[in-house]
């Protein structure tokens, strides 16, 4: 087996971080024309400080869309949401989730 020579102290290795090309792009979800009157889900993924971050997002949204309504959700764990929760989230016109810590 032929092994390459290890780089010397003056050698600079450059790697291209290219992944595999995808052959299709998922369609983006339609955006509502306005958030006024919309039900917005705020999804807590159980990480620290997510609740504070989502409260700030709510405050900012209400500044521009005072008739927006909010539903708060908290996942059981960071890894996934229950089928029931996904159904509840699907009833919202928009969902905001965050990663805290």
N, C-alpha and C positions, 0 to 999 in steps of 0.2 A: 504494500500500500504506500502510495506516495503522499506524504504530508507536506503542506506548504510551510515555508519558513516562518517562524514567528516574527511579528513586526518588531522593528528596532525602535529605540527611544525616539527617533526622529520621524517615524512613520505615522501618518494620520489615516485612520480607517474611517471611511464614510459609508454609512448604510442607507439604502433607500427603503423607507418604511411603506412599501406598497403592498396592499392586500390584493386579494382576487377581485377582479372586476365583476360587478353584479350585472345580470342580464335583464333585470327589470327594476322598476322603482315603484314602491307602493304609492297609491294616490294619497294626497294630503286630505285631511278631513275638511269638510266645508266649514267656513267660519261664519258665525252669525253676523248679520248686518249691524247689530248693536247688542250690547250686554244689558241695556235697560229692560227690566222685566224678565231677564233670563235667569234660570236657575244654574248657579255655578257650584260645582262640587270642588271642595278643598280636601285633598287626599293626603293624610299624614301617613308616612311610611314607617313610623315608629322610631326614627332616629332622633337624637337629641336636638332640640331647638327648632324642629320643623313646625311645631305649633306656633311659635313666635313669628317665624318667617311667613306662614300662611295667614296669620292675623294681619301682618303688615301688607301682604298682597291684597287682602280683603279691603283694608283701609284705602289703599291706592285705587283699587277698582271703583269703590264707592264714590271717590272724588269725581270721577268722570261719568259714572253710571249709577246715580243714586237710587234707582229703582231695581237694581240687581238684588237677587235673593241668593242665599248661600246655604249649602248643606255640607256639614263636616263629616268626614269619614276617617276612620283609623284602621289600618290593616292590622291583622294579628301578628304579623312578622314582616320583616323587610322583603322576604323572598317572593311573596305572591298574595293575591287577593282571592277571596272566596268567590264562588260563582254567584252567590246572592249579592255580594258587594258589587261585582261587575255589572249585574243587572240594574242595581240602584244607580251606579255611576252613568250607565247608558241613558238614564232618564234626564240627566243634566244636559243643558245646551253647551256647556263648556266645563272642563275639568282642569284644575291646576294641581300638580303634585310637586313635591320638593324633596330634596335629600339634605338632611341637616348634619350636624356634628360640629 
